């Protein structure tokens, strides 16, 4: 347990889910229902309310009132990078994962990521995802071209080609990061586009092993 956790009196948890929320009231009830019904139960969910003005704040508070695994942090609007950094600074998980507040997840989403990480010992799990339209119809399924446990240094020569073809390494969703591998890495608050790609590129320098998983349990 870290000094900070000892001060706050909170025990570590296996997974911290970090969700920036800004004016997504129409999407939140569905996502929150999917979080509540995850088959993997031992997690905390940090909702970073980034100065919402559309009622999202109240929806987040109501969700937290009904599930003690949920924590809401209300902050002035500062952008998605700042919100994710606030989540990182407050997370207690051995593993970290990010969700976008207008996306959806399968009931076994967390269980699958956690099993992959624990069984492989990898620093990072990269899973597939489905691209969907406004009516939740699947337009495409994006999966890693690799499979299983890979030494990331050996994979680097193929990195650029696969990123160009799929974009899979740029997103921070559909991934499970080992907390010790993330360390003090944070999102660049000056970036308005591709801030997640920048975060991952900086992080990949310290990643030793990656588990590539072909499930598509995240709907983007």
C-alpha positions in Angstrom: 0.0 0.0 0.0 1.3 3.4 -0.9 1.7 6.3 1.5 -1.1 8.1 -0.2 -3.5 5.2 0.2 -2.5 4.8 3.8 -3.4 8.4 4.4 -6.7 8.1 2.6 -7.5 4.8 4.4 -8.4 3.0 1.2 -7.2 -0.4 0.2 -5.8 -1.1 -3.3 -8.1 -2.8 -5.8 -7.3 -5.1 -8.8 -8.7 -2.7 -11.5 -9.3 1.1 -11.7 -11.7 2.2 -14.5 -11.1 5.9 -15.4 -13.9 7.6 -17.3 -13.8 11.3 -18.3 -17.3 12.7 -18.5 -18.3 15.9 -20.3 -21.9 16.5 -21.4 -22.7 12.9 -22.2 -26.0 12.6 -20.3 -27.8 10.7 -23.0 -25.2 7.9 -23.0 -24.4 7.5 -19.4 -27.3 5.4 -18.1 -26.5 2.6 -20.6 -22.8 2.6 -19.9 -23.3 2.7 -16.1 -25.7 -0.2 -16.3 -23.0 -2.2 -18.2 -20.4 -1.3 -15.6 -22.7 -2.4 -12.8 -23.3 -5.8 -14.4 -19.7 -6.7 -15.2 -18.9 -10.3 -14.3 -15.6 -9.1 -12.8 -16.8 -7.4 -9.6 -13.6 -6.3 -7.8 -12.9 -2.8 -9.3 -13.3 0.8 -8.6 -14.7 3.2 -11.2 -13.5 6.9 -11.2 -15.9 9.2 -13.0 -14.1 12.5 -13.7 -16.9 15.0 -14.3 -15.1 17.6 -16.4 -17.4 20.6 -15.7 -20.5 19.1 -17.3 -23.5 21.4 -17.8 -26.1 19.0 -19.3 -27.1 17.0 -16.2 -24.2 14.5 -16.5 -23.0 15.5 -13.0 -26.2 14.5 -11.3 -26.3 11.2 -13.2 -22.8 10.4 -12.0 -23.7 11.2 -8.4 -26.8 9.1 -8.6 -24.7 6.1 -9.9 -22.2 6.5 -7.1 -25.0 6.6 -4.6 -26.2 3.2 -5.8 -22.8 1.5 -6.1 -20.0 2.0 -3.6 -17.3 1.0 -6.1 -18.0 4.3 -7.9 -16.2 7.5 -7.1 -17.1 10.9 -8.7 -14.6 13.7 -8.9 -16.1 17.0 -10.0 -13.5 19.3 -11.6 -13.6 22.5 -13.6 -13.6 21.9 -17.4 -10.0 21.3 -18.4 -10.3 18.8 -21.3 -10.1 15.1 -21.6 -6.3 14.8 -21.0 -6.6 16.7 -17.7 -9.5 14.6 -16.7 -7.7 11.4 -17.3 -4.7 12.7 -15.4 -6.9 13.4 -12.4 -8.1 9.8 -12.7 -4.6 8.5 -12.8 -3.6 10.6 -9.8 -6.5 9.1 -7.7 -6.6 5.5 -9.0 -5.9 2.7 -6.6 -5.9 -0.2 -9.0 -3.1 -2.7 -9.7 -4.3 -2.4 -13.3 -5.8 0.7 -15.1 -8.2 0.9 -17.9 -9.9 3.8 -19.6 -13.4 4.1 -21.0 -15.0 6.8 -23.1 -18.3 7.9 -21.7 -20.3 7.5 -24.9 -19.1 3.9 -25.6 -20.4 0.5 -24.5 -18.8 -2.7 -23.0 -19.8 -6.3 -22.9 -20.5 -7.9 -19.5 -17.3 -9.9 -19.6 -15.1 -7.0 -20.7 -13.2 -6.5 -17.5 -13.0 -10.2 -16.7 -11.4 -10.9 -20.1 -8.8 -8.2 -19.7 -7.9 -9.2 -16.2 -7.6 -12.9 -17.0 -5.3 -12.0 -19.9 -3.1 -9.9 -17.7 -2.9 -12.3 -14.8 -2.3 -15.4 -16.9 0.4 -13.8 -19.1 2.1 -11.5 -16.6 2.2 -8.8 -19.3 2.7 -5.1 -18.7 -0.1 -4.3 -21.1 -3.1 -6.1 -22.6 -4.2 -4.9 -26.0 -7.6 -6.2 -27.0 -9.8 -5.8 -30.1 -12.9 -3.5 -30.3 -15.9 -3.1 -32.5 -16.7 0.2 -34.4 -20.5 0.8 -34.2 -22.9 3.4 -35.6 -25.5 5.5 -33.7 -27.9 2.5 -33.8 -25.3 0.2 -32.2 -24.8 -1.7 -35.5 -21.3 -3.1 -35.8 -19.5 -1.5 -38.8 -16.1 -3.2 -38.3 -14.2 -5.3 -35.8 -10.6 -4.2 -35.2 -8.3 -6.9 -33.7 -4.5 -7.0 -33.3 -2.6 -8.8 -36.0 -0.4 -10.4 -33.3 -1.7 -13.1 -30.8 -0.5 -13.9 -27.3 2.5 -12.7 -25.3 5.0 -10.7 -27.3 8.2 -9.0 -26.3 7.5 -5.4 -27.3 11.1 -4.6 -28.3 10.9 -7.4 -30.9 7.5 -6.2 -32.1 8.7 -2.6 -32.7 9.8 -3.1 -36.4 6.1 -4.0 -37.2 4.6 -1.4 -35.0 4.3 1.4 -37.6 2.7 -0.8 -40.2 0.0 -2.2 -38.0 -0.7 1.2 -36.4 -1.3 2.6 -39.9 -3.6 -0.3 -40.9 -5.7 -0.5 -37.7 -4.9 2.5 -35.4 -5.2 0.1 -32.5 -2.1 1.2 -30.6 -3.3 4.8 -30.4 -6.5 4.4 -28.4 -6.4 4.1 -24.7 -9.6 2.1 -24.4 -9.8 -1.7 -24.9 -6.5 -1.9 -23.0 -5.4 -2.9 -19.5 -2.3 -1.2 -18.2 -0.3 -2.6 -15.3 0.0 0.2 -12.8 3.7 -0.3 -12.3 4.4 0.1 -16.0 2.4 3.4 -16.2 4.3 4.9 -13.3 4.3 8.7 -13.5 3.3 8.8 -17.2 0.5 11.3 -17.9 -1.5 12.8 -20.8 -0.3 16.0 -22.4 -2.9 18.6 -21.5 -1.8 20.9 -24.3 -3.0 18.4 -27.0 -6.5 18.5 -28.3 -6.1 15.6 -30.8 -4.3 12.3 -30.6 -3.6 12.8 -26.9 -4.1 9.1 -26.3 -1.6 8.2 -29.1 0.9 10.5 -27.5 0.4 8.9 -24.1 0.8 5.4 -25.5 3.8 6.2 -27.5 5.6 7.6 -24.5 4.5 4.6 -22.4 5.6 2.0 -25.0 9.2 3.0 -24.3 8.9 1.4 -20.8 6.7 -1.6 -21.8 8.4 -4.9 -21.8 5.7 -7.4 -22.7 2.3 -7.1 -24.3 -0.5 -9.7 -24.5 -2.5 -9.3 -27.7 -6.1 -10.5 -27.4 -8.6 -11.0 -30.2 -11.8 -10.5 -28.3 -14.0 -7.5 -29.3 -15.9 -6.7 -26.1 -15.7 -2.9 -26.4 -18.0 -1.0 -28.7 -16.5 2.3 -30.0 
